[in-house]
Amino acid sequence: MTRTVSILDRETLHGVREKVFRRQESTLADEARNLELADFVATIVGIRRDMRSLLLDLPDAAFVAQPDNDADELVWSAGQIILHTCDAATNTFGEFLRTAAGLPDGFRAPKGTGTGVYPLATRLDAVALLDACDRELADAFGSIPDNRDVNTEATVDPVGTTTIGGNLMIFAIHEDDHLGQLQELARRLS
């Protein structure tokens, strides 16, 4: 029997974030318990596909230093957002996934500084890094058996102890948050 893959939409991901982090009514592992690896792969691949499309359509002004927002908070350029998502994808979420699934080490994107600062990146550099990260993710996802239980627990620094599904849930939430940043940058610059 073929199972339908569930793609977690923004509303669902925001709901999980609210339930887990703000109201503390659940855990990431609990929220991921009834999902399968294919659900997370489809969700994350879809978000990253949307990031790539938006990255290619953004004006050149999106790749230069951005002014702080009205709350005087740092606003990343499009290239900095991609550098950060690739850092997180390969050095945090991907590392957990590879370790928990018993996979060999893979490609690692450059890390940001301890303060979360990333250098500016051109569109060309951002796309090249996104390509490398997406190949790494495809390799990691493709190396995990389809029947791998996302409820398998592992402890990996700096994430700590969670399930593969819990790690993939926060990965999907993280990616969607940064897709939202790119969308906001596009709106502001249009």
N, C-alpha and C positions, 0 to 999 in steps of 0.2 A: 504494500500500500504506500502510495506517495503522500508525503506530508507537505502541506502548504507552508512556505517560509513566511514568518512574520517580520515585517520591517517596522522597527520602532520609530514612530514619527516624533516630531518636536514636542507635541503636546504630551505624549507618553513619557518622553525623556524628562521633560520639565516636571511632570507629576512625580516621577521616581525621585528626582532631586529634592523636591519639596518634602516628600514623605520620609526620605532617608536623612537628609541633612538639616532641614529646618524644623520639622515636627518630630524627628527621631522616633518614628513609629515602626520602622522597618530597617533592614540592612540591605546593602547592595546584593549580597548573596541570596537573601530571601526574594528580592524582586526579580532576580535572574533565574530562580529555581525552575520555573516551568518553561523556560526557553531552551533552545538548542543552539549549538555552535553556528549552524547555518543562519539563524535569525540575526545573530550578532554580526556575522560576516556580511550579510546583505545590508544591514543597517550602516555599518562603518564604511563599507565600500561605496554605498550610495551617497553618504555625506561627503566623502573625499572626492567623489566624482563631481558633486555640486560645487565643492571648493575649487576644483580645477577649472570648471567652466566659468565660474565667477572670476577667478584669477586671470583668465585669458581675456575677459571682457572689461576688466577695470581700467579706468583711465590711468595714464602715466603718473598722475598726481598721487595715486594710491601707494606708490612705491618710494615716496620721499618721506622725510620726517613729518609726522603729523602733530598738529597743535594739541595740547592737553584739552580735555573736555571741560564743560562748565563746572564740574565738581573738582577741577584741578587735578584730575587723574591722568596718568600717562595713557596715550592712545598709540597703539602699534600701527606701523605701516603694514600693507598687505604682505610684503616680503617677511617682515618680522613675525607676523602671525603664522606664516607657513614654516619658518624656521622653528618656532616654538612647537607647532603641532608635530613636526617631524622629529624633533628632540623627544617629545613625550611619547610619540608612537614607537620609536625604536629603543629609547633608553629607559623608559619606565614601563609602559603597558606591554610593549613587545618583549622586553626582557622578562617580565613576569610570565607572559604567555609561553615563551620558549623554555624557560626554566620549569614551569609547572607541567608542561607537556613533554619534558625530556628531550627537547630539540637542541641541536647545536647552536652556538652563537651565530648571529648574522650581522648585516650592515647596521651601522650606528651613525645617526646624524650628529653633527656638531652640537655640543651642549651650550646652553646659555650660561651666563654668569650666575653666581649664587643669588643675585638680586633679580633674576628674571629678565635681564637686559640682553637683547639680541641686536646684532648689527643690522643696518639697512641691507636689503637684498633687492637686486633688480628683478624684474619679471622673469627674465631668462634664467637667473640663478634660482629663483623660487620654484619655477617649473621643473628645472633639472633636479632639485632636491626632492620635490614632491614625487617625481618619477622614480627616483631611487628608493624613497620610503615606501611607495606603493608596491614596487617590486619586492621589497623586503616583506611587507605585510602579506602579499600574495603568496610568497614562499612559506612564510610562517603558517598562515591559514591553511595552505595546501598540504602542509606536512602533518597536520593534526588529523588523525582518523575521524571520519564523519561520526562515528559512534562514541567519540570521546565525551565523557560525562562532564558537562560544564559545572557540575557540583563538586568536582574534585578540588580539594583544598590544597593550598601551597603557601609557603612563607618565602617571600622574596623581598630583599631590600630594594628600594626604600618603601615599597608598597606595604609590606607587612603580610599578615595572614588573611587570606580571603579565598574565595573559590575562583576558578577560571571564569565563570559567569559573572561574578561580582567585579572582577577586573575588567571584563569586556563591557559591562554595564557602565562603569565610570569612564571607560575609554570612549564609548558612544556618546555619553553626556558631554565629555570634554570636547570631542570633535564637533558636536552640534553647537556648543557654546561659541567655538571659534568660527564656525560657518556663520553664525549670527553676527560676529564682529565684522567679518568680511562683507556681509550684506549691509550692515549699518554704514560701513565705510563707503560702499557703493552708493547708498542713498544720500549720504552727506556730500559726496563729490559729484552727483549727477545734476 
